[in-house]
Amino acid sequence: MGVFDFIKTKQTPKVSNVSVNSPRPNANSRGTVTVDKFTFNVRDYSLKGFILEPYDEKILAKGQKFKCSVSLSKDGHSYNGRAEAMVTKITSGALAATFTIKPSSN
């Protein structure tokens, strides 16, 4: 085997079976939050933060700040646009986060 034999070998790229998810319709949903390519239903939200449920991915950790796109609405109030939040709690099937930078309210 020569020093440059690795150049000649043909390697097939690894394909991940992770796909862009879209949340299942939920009658109790207050909207959606999108983090990277993952979209989650919002169980509830306030001026301070939101709760994602169901949350079954392992992309965020407690204490982590993240940027997201939000589309939230309830009782005549709505938030739409880009925001920044910090994870405050992760439980089995749910994630709670507080806004560090709020989206615009409409």
Secondary structure, 3 states (H helix, E strand, C coil): CCCCHHHHCCCCCCCCCCCCECCCCCCCCCEEEEECCEEEEEEEECCCEEEEEEECCCCCCCCCEEEEEEEEEECCEEEEEEEEEEEEEEECEEEEEEEEECCEEC
